[in-house]
Amino acid sequence: MMPLSMVGTGEENTIQRIGGKEETKKFLETLGFVVGGKVTVVSQTEGNLIVNIKESRVAIGKDMANKIMV
C-alpha cells in the first residue's frame, strides 16, 4: 500500500484506505474517493494531481493525495 501521490501516471489503482480527519474523509467521499473505488492518475505537477475517478476528472493537492492509500 502506498499514497496516491506516489503512483505512476496512467495506472489504474484501487483505493484501499482513506486517512485523515472525519471531515477530510467526508469531503473526499463526496468527490468519489471511496474504499474499493478505482482511481487513475492523469497528470502530476509539483505534487498536485489530476485523477480520473468515477468517470470524472478531479484535481487534488499533494496533502489530500497523501491521505488516499492505494
PQR file with spaces between the fields and no chain letter, atoms N, CA, C, O and H, PARSE charges and radii, in Angstrom:
ATOM       1  N    MET     1       0.847   -1.183    0.000 -0.4000 1.5000
ATOM       2  CA   MET     1       0.000    0.000    0.000 -0.0000 2.0000
ATOM       3  C    MET     1       0.893    1.248    0.000  0.5500 1.7000
ATOM       4  O    MET     1       1.904    1.305    0.700 -0.5500 1.4000
ATOM       5  N    MET     2       0.496    2.244   -0.801 -0.4000 1.5000
ATOM       6  CA   MET     2       1.242    3.498   -0.852 -0.0000 2.0000
ATOM       7  C    MET     2       0.278    4.651   -1.121  0.5500 1.7000
ATOM       8  O    MET     2      -0.842    4.436   -1.584 -0.5500 1.4000
ATOM       9  H    MET     2      -0.325    2.197   -1.370  0.4000 1.0000
ATOM      10  N    PRO     3       0.720    5.882   -0.826 -0.5600 1.5000
ATOM      11  CA   PRO     3      -0.143    7.038   -1.076  0.2800 2.0000
ATOM      12  C    PRO     3      -0.373    7.246   -2.573  0.5500 1.7000
ATOM      13  O    PRO     3       0.478    6.911   -3.397 -0.5500 1.4000
ATOM      14  N    LEU     4      -1.514    7.793   -2.903 -0.4000 1.5000
ATOM      15  CA   LEU     4      -1.853    8.080   -4.297 -0.0000 2.0000
ATOM      16  C    LEU     4      -0.813    8.988   -4.938  0.5500 1.7000
ATOM      17  O    LEU     4      -0.582    8.898   -6.143 -0.5500 1.4000
ATOM      18  H    LEU     4      -2.206    8.064   -2.234  0.4000 1.0000
ATOM      19  N    SER     5      -0.187    9.854   -4.166 -0.4000 1.5000
ATOM      20  CA   SER     5       0.799   10.790   -4.703 -0.0000 2.0000
ATOM      21  C    SER     5       2.039   10.087   -5.250  0.5500 1.7000
ATOM      22  O    SER     5       2.826   10.709   -5.964 -0.5500 1.4000
ATOM      23  H    SER     5      -0.375    9.928   -3.186  0.4000 1.0000
ATOM      24  N    MET     6       2.233    8.803   -4.933 -0.4000 1.5000
ATOM      25  CA   MET     6       3.433    8.083   -5.367 -0.0000 2.0000
ATOM      26  C    MET     6       3.205    7.142   -6.548  0.5500 1.7000
ATOM      27  O    MET     6       4.162    6.539   -7.034 -0.5500 1.4000
ATOM      28  H    MET     6       1.594    8.297   -4.354  0.4000 1.0000
ATOM      29  N    VAL     7       1.975    6.998   -7.022 -0.4000 1.5000
ATOM      30  CA   VAL     7       1.715    6.073   -8.127 -0.0000 2.0000
ATOM      31  C    VAL     7       2.045    6.730   -9.465  0.5500 1.7000
ATOM      32  O    VAL     7       2.076    7.955   -9.578 -0.5500 1.4000
ATOM      33  H    VAL     7       1.197    7.488   -6.627  0.4000 1.0000
ATOM      34  N    GLY     8       2.289    5.899  -10.469 -0.4000 1.5000
ATOM      35  CA   GLY     8       2.637    6.394  -11.788 -0.0000 2.0000
ATOM      36  C    GLY     8       1.424    6.888  -12.558  0.5500 1.7000
ATOM      37  O    GLY     8       0.291    6.498  -12.276 -0.5500 1.4000
ATOM      38  H    GLY     8       2.265    4.904  -10.377  0.4000 1.0000
ATOM      39  N    THR     9       1.674    7.745  -13.525 -0.4000 1.5000
ATOM      40  CA   THR     9       0.627    8.270  -14.392 -0.0000 2.0000
ATOM      41  C    THR     9       0.090    7.162  -15.288  0.5500 1.7000
ATOM      42  O    THR     9       0.858    6.385  -15.855 -0.5500 1.4000
ATOM      43  H    THR     9       2.595    8.062  -13.753  0.4000 1.0000
ATOM      44  N    GLY    10      -1.228    7.096  -15.413 -0.4000 1.5000
ATOM      45  CA   GLY    10      -1.859    6.148  -16.303 -0.0000 2.0000
ATOM      46  C    GLY    10      -2.176    4.794  -15.694  0.5500 1.7000
ATOM      47  O    GLY    10      -2.827    3.971  -16.337 -0.5500 1.4000
ATOM      48  H    GLY    10      -1.852    7.728  -14.953  0.4000 1.0000
ATOM      49  N    GLU    11      -1.734    4.541  -14.472 -0.4000 1.5000
ATOM      50  CA   GLU    11      -2.014    3.266  -13.807 -0.0000 2.0000
ATOM      51  C    GLU    11      -3.354    3.329  -13.085  0.5500 1.7000
ATOM      52  O    GLU    11      -3.627    4.285  -12.359 -0.5500 1.4000
ATOM      53  H    GLU    11      -1.204    5.209  -13.949  0.4000 1.0000
ATOM      54  N    GLU    12      -4.194    2.306  -13.284 -0.4000 1.5000
ATOM      55  CA   GLU    12      -5.439    2.231  -12.527 -0.0000 2.0000
ATOM      56  C    GLU    12      -5.146    1.556  -11.193  0.5500 1.7000
ATOM      57  O    GLU    12      -4.514    0.501  -11.150 -0.5500 1.4000
ATOM      58  H    GLU    12      -3.973    1.530  -13.874  0.4000 1.0000
ATOM      59  N    ASN    13      -5.602    2.161  -10.115 -0.4000 1.5000
ATOM      60  CA   ASN    13      -5.376    1.640   -8.775 -0.0000 2.0000
ATOM      61  C    ASN    13      -6.702    1.551   -8.028  0.5500 1.7000
ATOM      62  O    ASN    13      -7.662    2.253   -8.342 -0.5500 1.4000
ATOM      63  H    ASN    13      -6.116    3.018  -10.150  0.4000 1.0000
ATOM      64  N    THR    14      -6.729    0.675   -7.037 -0.4000 1.5000
ATOM      65  CA   THR    14      -7.904    0.521   -6.188 -0.0000 2.0000
ATOM      66  C    THR    14      -7.617    1.186   -4.852  0.5500 1.7000
ATOM      67  O    THR    14      -6.565    0.963   -4.254 -0.5500 1.4000
ATOM      68  H    THR    14      -5.948    0.104   -6.782  0.4000 1.0000
ATOM      69  N    ILE    15      -8.553    2.002   -4.386 -0.4000 1.5000
ATOM      70  CA   ILE    15      -8.384    2.694   -3.103 -0.0000 2.0000
ATOM      71  C    ILE    15      -8.539    1.668   -1.977  0.5500 1.7000
ATOM      72  O    ILE    15      -9.552    0.974   -1.889 -0.5500 1.4000
ATOM      73  H    ILE    15      -9.408    2.184   -4.872  0.4000 1.0000
ATOM      74  N    GLN    16      -7.518    1.587   -1.119 -0.4000 1.5000
ATOM      75  CA   GLN    16      -7.517    0.640   -0.010 -0.0000 2.0000
ATOM      76  C    GLN    16      -7.980    1.280    1.302  0.5500 1.7000
ATOM      77  O    GLN    16      -8.689    0.663    2.098 -0.5500 1.4000
ATOM      78  H    GLN    16      -6.695    2.152   -1.191  0.4000 1.0000
ATOM      79  N    ARG    17      -7.556    2.546    1.506 -0.4000 1.5000
ATOM      80  CA   ARG    17      -7.861    3.206    2.777 -0.0000 2.0000
ATOM      81  C    ARG    17      -7.782    4.710    2.575  0.5500 1.7000
ATOM      82  O    ARG    17      -7.018    5.197    1.742 -0.5500 1.4000
ATOM      83  H    ARG    17      -6.980    3.047    0.859  0.4000 1.0000
ATOM      84  N    ILE    18      -8.578    5.438    3.346 -0.4000 1.5000
ATOM      85  CA   ILE    18      -8.540    6.902    3.326 -0.0000 2.0000
ATOM      86  C    ILE    18      -8.300    7.372    4.751  0.5500 1.7000
ATOM      87  O    ILE    18      -9.059    7.045    5.662 -0.5500 1.4000
ATOM      88  H    ILE    18      -9.198    5.042    4.023  0.4000 1.0000
ATOM      89  N    GLY    19      -7.236    8.140    4.930 -0.4000 1.5000
ATOM      90  CA   GLY    19      -6.872    8.629    6.258 -0.0000 2.0000
ATOM      91  C    GLY    19      -7.307   10.069    6.459  0.5500 1.7000
ATOM      92  O    GLY    19      -7.969   10.666    5.610 -0.5500 1.4000
ATOM      93  H    GLY    19      -6.619    8.406    4.189  0.4000 1.0000
ATOM      94  N    GLY    20      -6.923   10.605    7.596 -0.4000 1.5000
ATOM      95  CA   GLY    20      -7.231   11.995    7.893 -0.0000 2.0000
ATOM      96  C    GLY    20      -8.400   12.143    8.858  0.5500 1.7000
ATOM      97  O    GLY    20      -8.954   11.164    9.357 -0.5500 1.4000
ATOM      98  H    GLY    20      -6.386   10.120    8.286  0.4000 1.0000
ATOM      99  N    LYS    21      -8.753   13.395    9.102 -0.4000 1.5000
ATOM     100  CA   LYS    21      -9.866   13.705    9.996 -0.0000 2.0000
ATOM     101  C    LYS    21     -11.187   13.328    9.344  0.5500 1.7000
ATOM     102  O    LYS    21     -11.254   13.129    8.131 -0.5500 1.4000
ATOM     103  H    LYS    21      -8.303   14.191    8.697  0.4000 1.0000
ATOM     104  N    GLU    22     -12.220   13.232   10.139 -0.4000 1.5000
ATOM     105  CA   GLU    22     -13.533   12.809    9.646 -0.0000 2.0000
ATOM     106  C    GLU    22     -14.055   13.740    8.551  0.5500 1.7000
ATOM     107  O    GLU    22     -14.623   13.270    7.566 -0.5500 1.4000
ATOM     108  H    GLU    22     -12.166   13.394   11.125  0.4000 1.0000
ATOM     109  N    GLU    23     -13.871   15.056    8.710 -0.4000 1.5000
ATOM     110  CA   GLU    23     -14.360   15.978    7.679 -0.0000 2.0000
ATOM     111  C    GLU    23     -13.578   15.815    6.372  0.5500 1.7000
ATOM     112  O    GLU    23     -14.137   15.993    5.290 -0.5500 1.4000
ATOM     113  H    GLU    23     -13.410   15.438    9.511  0.4000 1.0000
ATOM     114  N    THR    24     -12.294   15.480    6.467 -0.4000 1.5000
ATOM     115  CA   THR    24     -11.496   15.222    5.272 -0.0000 2.0000
ATOM     116  C    THR    24     -12.009   13.987    4.549  0.5500 1.7000
ATOM     117  O    THR    24     -12.136   13.985    3.324 -0.5500 1.4000
ATOM     118  H    THR    24     -11.840   15.335    7.346  0.4000 1.0000
ATOM     119  N    LYS    25     -12.303   12.936    5.308 -0.4000 1.5000
ATOM     120  CA   LYS    25     -12.824   11.690    4.716 -0.0000 2.0000
ATOM     121  C    LYS    25     -14.157   11.941    4.022  0.5500 1.7000
ATOM     122  O    LYS    25     -14.390   11.439    2.923 -0.5500 1.4000
ATOM     123  H    LYS    25     -12.200   12.937    6.302  0.4000 1.0000
ATOM     124  N    LYS    26     -15.033   12.717    4.662 -0.4000 1.5000
ATOM     125  CA   LYS    26     -16.344   13.027    4.081 -0.0000 2.0000
ATOM     126  C    LYS    26     -16.190   13.842    2.793  0.5500 1.7000
ATOM     127  O    LYS    26     -16.889   13.596    1.810 -0.5500 1.4000
ATOM     128  H    LYS    26     -14.843   13.125    5.555  0.4000 1.0000
ATOM     129  N    PHE    27     -15.274   14.811    2.806 -0.4000 1.5000
ATOM     130  CA   PHE    27     -15.030   15.632    1.623 -0.0000 2.0000
ATOM     131  C    PHE    27     -14.552   14.766    0.457  0.5500 1.7000
ATOM     132  O    PHE    27     -15.054   14.899   -0.659 -0.5500 1.4000
ATOM     133  H    PHE    27     -14.706   15.011    3.605  0.4000 1.0000
ATOM     134  N    LEU    28     -13.590   13.883    0.707 -0.4000 1.5000
ATOM     135  CA   LEU    28     -13.081   13.009   -0.343 -0.0000 2.0000
ATOM     136  C    LEU    28     -14.159   12.046   -0.834  0.5500 1.7000
ATOM     137  O    LEU    28     -14.213   11.712   -2.018 -0.5500 1.4000
ATOM     138  H    LEU    28     -13.182   13.775    1.614  0.4000 1.0000
ATOM     139  N    GLU    29     -15.013   11.606    0.083 -0.4000 1.5000
ATOM     140  CA   GLU    29     -16.114   10.713   -0.288 -0.0000 2.0000
ATOM     141  C    GLU    29     -17.080   11.412   -1.247  0.5500 1.7000
ATOM     142  O    GLU    29     -17.573   10.792   -2.190 -0.5500 1.4000
ATOM     143  H    GLU    29     -14.969   11.877    1.044  0.4000 1.0000
ATOM     144  N    THR    30     -17.352   12.693   -1.014 -0.4000 1.5000
ATOM     145  CA   THR    30     -18.259   13.420   -1.902 -0.0000 2.0000
ATOM     146  C    THR    30     -17.664   13.590   -3.302  0.5500 1.7000
ATOM     147  O    THR    30     -18.399   13.739   -4.279 -0.5500 1.4000
ATOM     148  H    THR    30     -16.952   13.197   -0.248  0.4000 1.0000
ATOM     149  N    LEU    31     -16.326   13.568   -3.394 -0.4000 1.5000
ATOM     150  CA   LEU    31     -15.663   13.661   -4.698 -0.0000 2.0000
ATOM     151  C    LEU    31     -15.605   12.303   -5.402  0.5500 1.7000
ATOM     152  O    LEU    31     -15.258   12.228   -6.581 -0.5500 1.4000
ATOM     153  H    LEU    31     -15.730   13.448   -2.600  0.4000 1.0000
ATOM     154  N    GLY    32     -15.944   11.236   -4.681 -0.4000 1.5000
ATOM     155  CA   GLY    32     -15.939    9.903   -5.287 -0.0000 2.0000
ATOM     156  C    GLY    32     -14.834    8.990   -4.788  0.5500 1.7000
ATOM     157  O    GLY    32     -14.736    7.844   -5.226 -0.5500 1.4000
ATOM     158  H    GLY    32     -16.226   11.298   -3.724  0.4000 1.0000
ATOM     159  N    PHE    33     -14.001    9.478   -3.877 -0.4000 1.5000
ATOM     160  CA   PHE    33     -12.913    8.668   -3.338 -0.0000 2.0000
ATOM     161  C    PHE    33     -13.445    7.798   -2.205  0.5500 1.7000
ATOM     162  O    PHE    33     -13.552    8.248   -1.064 -0.5500 1.4000
ATOM     163  H    PHE    33     -14.081   10.409   -3.521  0.4000 1.0000
ATOM     164  N    VAL    34     -13.780    6.545   -2.528 -0.4000 1.5000
ATOM     165  CA   VAL    34     -14.294    5.598   -1.539 -0.0000 2.0000
ATOM     166  C    VAL    34     -13.452    4.329   -1.597  0.5500 1.7000
ATOM     167  O    VAL    34     -12.885    4.001   -2.640 -0.5500 1.4000
ATOM     168  H    VAL    34     -13.693    6.180   -3.455  0.4000 1.0000
ATOM     169  N    VAL    35     -13.373    3.619   -0.480 -0.4000 1.5000
ATOM     170  CA   VAL    35     -12.619    2.374   -0.417 -0.0000 2.0000
ATOM     171  C    VAL    35     -13.187    1.386   -1.434  0.5500 1.7000
ATOM     172  O    VAL    35     -14.396    1.156   -1.485 -0.5500 1.4000
ATOM     173  H    VAL    35     -13.834    3.884    0.366  0.4000 1.0000
ATOM     174  N    GLY    36     -12.307    0.812   -2.236 -0.4000 1.5000
ATOM     175  CA   GLY    36     -12.721   -0.120   -3.278 -0.0000 2.0000
ATOM     176  C    GLY    36     -12.910    0.544   -4.632  0.5500 1.7000
ATOM     177  O    GLY    36     -13.044   -0.140   -5.646 -0.5500 1.4000
ATOM     178  H    GLY    36     -11.325    0.999   -2.196  0.4000 1.0000
ATOM     179  N    GLY    37     -12.920    1.877   -4.655 -0.4000 1.5000
ATOM     180  CA   GLY    37     -13.093    2.607   -5.909 -0.0000 2.0000
ATOM     181  C    GLY    37     -11.828    2.581   -6.749  0.5500 1.7000
ATOM     182  O    GLY    37     -10.724    2.439   -6.223 -0.5500 1.4000
ATOM     183  H    GLY    37     -12.811    2.433   -3.831  0.4000 1.0000
ATOM     184  N    LYS    38     -11.996    2.717   -8.047 -0.4000 1.5000
ATOM     185  CA   LYS    38     -10.875    2.739   -8.987 -0.0000 2.0000
ATOM     186  C    LYS    38     -10.481    4.185   -9.267  0.5500 1.7000
ATOM     187  O    LYS    38     -11.335    5.043   -9.492 -0.5500 1.4000
ATOM     188  H    LYS    38     -12.893    2.832   -8.474  0.4000 1.0000
ATOM     189  N    VAL    39      -9.173    4.441   -9.251 -0.4000 1.5000
ATOM     190  CA   VAL    39      -8.663    5.783   -9.491 -0.0000 2.0000
ATOM     191  C    VAL    39      -7.437    5.683  -10.400  0.5500 1.7000
ATOM     192  O    VAL    39      -6.596    4.800  -10.232 -0.5500 1.4000
ATOM     193  H    VAL    39      -8.479    3.744   -9.069  0.4000 1.0000
ATOM     194  N    THR    40      -7.347    6.606  -11.369 -0.4000 1.5000
ATOM     195  CA   THR    40      -6.222    6.647  -12.293 -0.0000 2.0000
ATOM     196  C    THR    40      -5.640    8.055  -12.299  0.5500 1.7000
ATOM     197  O    THR    40      -6.370    9.032  -12.466 -0.5500 1.4000
ATOM     198  H    THR    40      -8.030    7.324  -11.506  0.4000 1.0000
ATOM     199  N    VAL    41      -4.318    8.162  -12.116 -0.4000 1.5000
ATOM     200  CA   VAL    41      -3.651    9.459  -12.161 -0.0000 2.0000
ATOM     201  C    VAL    41      -3.475    9.859  -13.623  0.5500 1.7000
ATOM     202  O    VAL    41      -2.867    9.128  -14.404 -0.5500 1.4000
ATOM     203  H    VAL    41      -3.725    7.368  -11.980  0.4000 1.0000
ATOM     204  N    VAL    42      -4.012   11.026  -13.989 -0.4000 1.5000
ATOM     205  CA   VAL    42      -3.919   11.530  -15.359 -0.0000 2.0000
ATOM     206  C    VAL    42      -2.646   12.346  -15.531  0.5500 1.7000
ATOM     207  O    VAL    42      -1.917   12.169  -16.506 -0.5500 1.4000
ATOM     208  H    VAL    42      -4.507   11.620  -13.355  0.4000 1.0000
ATOM     209  N    SER    43      -2.378   13.249  -14.573 -0.4000 1.5000
ATOM     210  CA   SER    43      -1.146   14.039  -14.628 -0.0000 2.0000
ATOM     211  C    SER    43      -0.756   14.480  -13.226  0.5500 1.7000
ATOM     212  O    SER    43      -1.566   14.501  -12.300 -0.5500 1.4000
ATOM     213  H    SER    43      -2.971   13.392  -13.781  0.4000 1.0000
ATOM     214  N    GLN    44       0.522   14.831  -13.111 -0.4000 1.5000
ATOM     215  CA   GLN    44       1.059   15.245  -11.815 -0.0000 2.0000
ATOM     216  C    GLN    44       1.974   16.438  -12.041  0.5500 1.7000
ATOM     217  O    GLN    44       2.898   16.375  -12.853 -0.5500 1.4000
ATOM     218  H    GLN    44       1.181   14.814  -13.863  0.4000 1.0000
ATOM     219  N    THR    45       1.716   17.533  -11.317 -0.4000 1.5000
ATOM     220  CA   THR    45       2.519   18.740  -11.418 -0.0000 2.0000
ATOM     221  C    THR    45       2.849   19.237  -10.017  0.5500 1.7000
ATOM     222  O    THR    45       1.957   19.622   -9.261 -0.5500 1.4000
ATOM     223  H    THR    45       0.965   17.585  -10.658  0.4000 1.0000
ATOM     224  N    GLU    46       4.130   19.227   -9.675 -0.4000 1.5000
ATOM     225  CA   GLU    46       4.605   19.683   -8.369 -0.0000 2.0000
ATOM     226  C    GLU    46       3.854   19.025   -7.221  0.5500 1.7000
ATOM     227  O    GLU    46       3.590   19.668   -6.205 -0.5500 1.4000
ATOM     228  H    GLU    46       4.855   18.915  -10.289  0.4000 1.0000
ATOM     229  N    GLY    47       3.508   17.754   -7.370 -0.4000 1.5000
ATOM     230  CA   GLY    47       2.822   17.019   -6.317 -0.0000 2.0000
ATOM     231  C    GLY    47       1.312   17.085   -6.388  0.5500 1.7000
ATOM     232  O    GLY    47       0.631   16.258   -5.781 -0.5500 1.4000
ATOM     233  H    GLY    47       3.723   17.232   -8.196  0.4000 1.0000
ATOM     234  N    ASN    48       0.772   18.052   -7.118 -0.4000 1.5000
ATOM     235  CA   ASN    48      -0.678   18.142   -7.294 -0.0000 2.0000
ATOM     236  C    ASN    48      -1.101   17.191   -8.408  0.5500 1.7000
ATOM     237  O    ASN    48      -0.395   17.039   -9.405 -0.5500 1.4000
ATOM     238  H    ASN    48       1.325   18.723   -7.611  0.4000 1.0000
ATOM     239  N    LEU    49      -2.257   16.553   -8.233 -0.4000 1.5000
ATOM     240  CA   LEU    49      -2.675   15.512   -9.155 -0.0000 2.0000
ATOM     241  C    LEU    49      -3.986   15.848   -9.852  0.5500 1.7000
ATOM     242  O    LEU    49      -4.850   16.522   -9.291 -0.5500 1.4000
ATOM     243  H    LEU    49      -2.830   16.677   -7.423  0.4000 1.0000
ATOM     244  N    ILE    50      -4.118   15.371  -11.075 -0.4000 1.5000
ATOM     245  CA   ILE    50      -5.411   15.313  -11.756 -0.0000 2.0000
ATOM     246  C    ILE    50      -5.680   13.827  -11.927  0.5500 1.7000
ATOM     247  O    ILE    50      -4.866   13.101  -12.499 -0.5500 1.4000
ATOM     248  H    ILE    50      -3.416   14.823  -11.531  0.4000 1.0000
ATOM     249  N    VAL    51      -6.834   13.375  -11.426 -0.4000 1.5000
ATOM     250  CA   VAL    51      -7.145   11.951  -11.446 -0.0000 2.0000
ATOM     251  C    VAL    51      -8.506   11.703  -12.074  0.5500 1.7000
ATOM     252  O    VAL    51      -9.386   12.563  -12.045 -0.5500 1.4000
ATOM     253  H    VAL    51      -7.496   13.964  -10.961  0.4000 1.0000
ATOM     254  N    ASN    52      -8.664   10.524  -12.639 -0.4000 1.5000
ATOM     255  CA   ASN    52      -9.968   10.053  -13.099 -0.0000 2.0000
ATOM     256  C    ASN    52     -10.560    9.212  -11.985  0.5500 1.7000
ATOM     257  O    ASN    52      -9.951    8.241  -11.536 -0.5500 1.4000
ATOM     258  H    ASN    52      -7.949    9.825  -12.663  0.4000 1.0000
ATOM     259  N    ILE    53     -11.744    9.586  -11.546 -0.4000 1.5000
ATOM     260  CA   ILE    53     -12.455    8.819  -10.524 -0.0000 2.0000
ATOM     261  C    ILE    53     -13.925    8.810  -10.903  0.5500 1.7000
ATOM     262  O    ILE    53     -14.515    9.871  -11.108 -0.5500 1.4000
ATOM     263  H    ILE    53     -12.239   10.375  -11.911  0.4000 1.0000
ATOM     264  N    LYS    54     -14.518    7.648  -10.997 -0.4000 1.5000
ATOM     265  CA   LYS    54     -15.933    7.509  -11.366 -0.0000 2.0000
ATOM     266  C    LYS    54     -16.274    8.321  -12.608  0.5500 1.7000
ATOM     267  O    LYS    54     -17.250    9.072  -12.614 -0.5500 1.4000
ATOM     268  H    LYS    54     -14.039    6.787  -10.830  0.4000 1.0000
ATOM     269  N    GLU    55     -15.472    8.172  -13.661 -0.4000 1.5000
ATOM     270  CA   GLU    55     -15.689    8.815  -14.958 -0.0000 2.0000
ATOM     271  C    GLU    55     -15.671   10.344  -14.893  0.5500 1.7000
ATOM     272  O    GLU    55     -16.254   11.005  -15.753 -0.5500 1.4000
ATOM     273  H    GLU    55     -14.679    7.562  -13.657  0.4000 1.0000
ATOM     274  N    SER    56     -15.006   10.909  -13.881 -0.4000 1.5000
ATOM     275  CA   SER    56     -14.840   12.356  -13.766 -0.0000 2.0000
ATOM     276  C    SER    56     -13.377   12.661  -13.527  0.5500 1.7000
ATOM     277  O    SER    56     -12.638   11.830  -13.000 -0.5500 1.4000
ATOM     278  H    SER    56     -14.532   10.372  -13.183  0.4000 1.0000
ATOM     279  N    ARG    57     -12.965   13.847  -13.914 -0.4000 1.5000
ATOM     280  CA   ARG    57     -11.598   14.284  -13.616 -0.0000 2.0000
ATOM     281  C    ARG    57     -11.660   15.225  -12.424  0.5500 1.7000
ATOM     282  O    ARG    57     -12.474   16.147  -12.375 -0.5500 1.4000
ATOM     283  H    ARG    57     -13.565   14.522  -14.342  0.4000 1.0000
ATOM     284  N    VAL    58     -10.776   14.968  -11.463 -0.4000 1.5000
ATOM     285  CA   VAL    58     -10.742   15.753  -10.235 -0.0000 2.0000
ATOM     286  C    VAL    58      -9.299   16.167   -9.969  0.5500 1.7000
ATOM     287  O    VAL    58      -8.385   15.354  -10.109 -0.5500 1.4000
ATOM     288  H    VAL    58     -10.114   14.219  -11.503  0.4000 1.0000
ATOM     289  N    ALA    59      -9.088   17.422   -9.587 -0.4000 1.5000
ATOM     290  CA   ALA    59      -7.768   17.900   -9.195 -0.0000 2.0000
ATOM     291  C    ALA    59      -7.690   17.908   -7.676  0.5500 1.7000
ATOM     292  O    ALA    59      -8.570   18.435   -6.996 -0.5500 1.4000
ATOM     293  H    ALA    59      -9.831   18.082   -9.473  0.4000 1.0000
ATOM     294  N    ILE    60      -6.614   17.311   -7.151 -0.4000 1.5000
ATOM     295  CA   ILE    60      -6.411   17.317   -5.701 -0.0000 2.0000
ATOM     296  C    ILE    60      -4.963   17.686   -5.401  0.5500 1.7000
ATOM     297  O    ILE    60      -4.060   17.432   -6.198 -0.5500 1.4000
ATOM     298  H    ILE    60      -5.899   16.883   -7.703  0.4000 1.0000
ATOM     299  N    GLY    61      -4.767   18.285   -4.245 -0.4000 1.5000
ATOM     300  CA   GLY    61      -3.438   18.667   -3.814 -0.0000 2.0000
ATOM     301  C    GLY    61      -2.655   17.506   -3.242  0.5500 1.7000
ATOM     302  O    GLY    61      -3.209   16.440   -2.970 -0.5500 1.4000
ATOM     303  H    GLY    61      -5.500   18.491   -3.597  0.4000 1.0000
ATOM     304  N    LYS    62      -1.374   17.719   -3.065 -0.4000 1.5000
ATOM     305  CA   LYS    62      -0.493   16.675   -2.541 -0.0000 2.0000
ATOM     306  C    LYS    62      -0.912   16.213   -1.153  0.5500 1.7000
ATOM     307  O    LYS    62      -0.846   15.021   -0.851 -0.5500 1.4000
ATOM     308  H    LYS    62      -0.925   18.584   -3.286  0.4000 1.0000
ATOM     309  N    ASP    63      -1.343   17.147   -0.303 -0.4000 1.5000
ATOM     310  CA   ASP    63      -1.760   16.782    1.053 -0.0000 2.0000
ATOM     311  C    ASP    63      -2.935   15.805    1.035  0.5500 1.7000
ATOM     312  O    ASP    63      -2.947   14.828    1.785 -0.5500 1.4000
ATOM     313  H    ASP    63      -1.396   18.115   -0.549  0.4000 1.0000
ATOM     314  N    MET    64      -3.915   16.069    0.180 -0.4000 1.5000
ATOM     315  CA   MET    64      -5.064   15.164    0.046 -0.0000 2.0000
ATOM     316  C    MET    64      -4.623   13.827   -0.542  0.5500 1.7000
ATOM     317  O    MET    64      -5.041   12.768   -0.073 -0.5500 1.4000
ATOM     318  H    MET    64      -3.905   16.862   -0.430  0.4000 1.0000
ATOM     319  N    ALA    65      -3.778   13.879   -1.570 -0.4000 1.5000
ATOM     320  CA   ALA    65      -3.330   12.653   -2.233 -0.0000 2.0000
ATOM     321  C    ALA    65      -2.563   11.742   -1.275  0.5500 1.7000
ATOM     322  O    ALA    65      -2.598   10.519   -1.410 -0.5500 1.4000
ATOM     323  H    ALA    65      -3.439   14.739   -1.951  0.4000 1.0000
ATOM     324  N    ASN    66      -1.875   12.344   -0.314 -0.4000 1.5000
ATOM     325  CA   ASN    66      -1.127   11.544    0.670 -0.0000 2.0000
ATOM     326  C    ASN    66      -2.057   10.808    1.645  0.5500 1.7000
ATOM     327  O    ASN    66      -1.634    9.847    2.286 -0.5500 1.4000
ATOM     328  H    ASN    66      -1.847   13.338   -0.205  0.4000 1.0000
ATOM     329  N    LYS    67      -3.284   11.236    1.760 -0.4000 1.5000
ATOM     330  CA   LYS    67      -4.246   10.587    2.662 -0.0000 2.0000
ATOM     331  C    LYS    67      -4.964    9.414    2.001  0.5500 1.7000
ATOM     332  O    LYS    67      -5.611    8.617    2.680 -0.5500 1.4000
ATOM     333  H    LYS    67      -3.628   12.017    1.239  0.4000 1.0000
ATOM     334  N    ILE    68      -4.852    9.306    0.671 -0.4000 1.5000
ATOM     335  CA   ILE    68      -5.524    8.233   -0.076 -0.0000 2.0000
ATOM     336  C    ILE    68      -4.514    7.134   -0.337  0.5500 1.7000
ATOM     337  O    ILE    68      -3.541    7.333   -1.064 -0.5500 1.4000
ATOM     338  H    ILE    68      -4.327    9.954    0.119  0.4000 1.0000
ATOM     339  N    MET    69      -4.747    5.966    0.260 -0.4000 1.5000
ATOM     340  CA   MET    69      -3.824    4.840    0.116 -0.0000 2.0000
ATOM     341  C    MET    69      -4.361    3.865   -0.921  0.5500 1.7000
ATOM     342  O    MET    69      -5.530    3.481   -0.883 -0.5500 1.4000
ATOM     343  H    MET    69      -5.537    5.803    0.851  0.4000 1.0000
ATOM     344  N    VAL    70      -3.491    3.466   -1.851 -0.4000 1.5000
ATOM     345  CA   VAL    70      -3.864    2.519   -2.904 -0.0000 2.0000
ATOM     346  C    VAL    70      -2.958    1.299   -2.854  0.5500 1.7000
ATOM     347  O    VAL    70      -3.111    0.383   -3.662 -0.5500 1.4000
ATOM     348  H    VAL    70      -2.542    3.778   -1.882  0.4000 1.0000
